[in-house]
Amino acid sequence: MKTLLLTFGLFLLVILGMAVGYIFSKRTIKGSCGGISSLGMKKVCDCDAPCDTLQKKLDEQKQQESKGITVDR
């Protein structure tokens, strides 16, 4: 029982340390949506539809192409 309580206390200290580090870093949690597209790659996932950021970029690219403007990457 002593080992269980010691382990639980250690986990609480680690979680508390991560929480304090997150609070003081003042950075927002970032998702991975659009991360690969920022590298110039197309959709490289198993999703049925691209995320909003990628879809916006694809729509803008289609509009430019329809106007006769080509974008080389």
C-alpha positions as a printed Julia matrix, in Angstrom:
73×3 Matrix{Float64}:
   0.0    0.0     0.0
   2.9    2.31    0.76
   4.27   1.81   -2.78
   0.9    2.63   -4.31
   0.58   5.88   -2.37
   4.17   6.84   -3.17
   3.57   6.21   -6.89
   0.31   8.17   -6.83
   2.06  11.09   -5.11
   4.85  11.02   -7.69
   2.34  11.14  -10.54
   0.58  14.08   -8.89
   3.89  15.95   -8.6
   4.67  15.33  -12.27
   1.2   16.48  -13.37
   1.45  19.55  -11.14
   4.88  20.37  -12.58
   3.57  20.11  -16.15
   0.58  22.29  -15.29
   2.77  24.97  -13.72
   5.1   24.88  -16.72
   2.18  25.25  -19.1
   0.71  28.16  -17.13
   4.0   30.08  -17.01
   4.9   29.47  -20.66
   1.68  31.25  -21.75
   1.59  29.41  -25.07
  -1.6   28.16  -26.62
  -2.05  24.51  -27.38
  -1.64  24.05  -31.14
  -3.27  21.4   -33.24
  -1.68  19.7   -36.2
  -4.31  20.8   -38.71
  -2.6   22.45  -41.64
   0.85  21.56  -40.41
   1.77  19.47  -43.43
   0.22  21.95  -45.85
   2.53  24.64  -44.49
   5.38  22.52  -45.86
   3.88  22.78  -49.34
   2.43  19.27  -49.33
  -1.1   18.41  -50.24
  -3.41  16.5   -47.93
  -1.49  13.56  -46.47
  -3.97  11.97  -44.12
  -6.84   9.53  -44.13
  -9.49  12.22  -43.55
 -12.45  12.41  -45.9
 -12.19  16.2   -46.12
  -9.33  18.62  -45.49
  -9.37  20.83  -42.42
 -10.66  24.41  -42.61
  -7.22  25.98  -43.01
  -6.2   23.66  -45.83
  -9.6   23.98  -47.49
  -9.27  27.78  -47.48
  -5.84  27.55  -49.12
  -7.15  25.12  -51.73
 -10.12  27.39  -52.49
  -7.83  30.4   -52.91
  -5.58  28.39  -55.21
  -8.57  27.33  -57.33
  -9.74  30.95  -57.59
  -6.28  32.09  -58.72
  -6.1   29.28  -61.26
  -9.53  30.14  -62.64
  -8.37  33.75  -63.1
  -5.34  32.52  -65.04
  -2.83  33.17  -62.27
  -0.55  30.23  -61.57
   1.34  29.85  -58.35
   4.58  27.9   -58.47
   5.76  26.37  -55.22
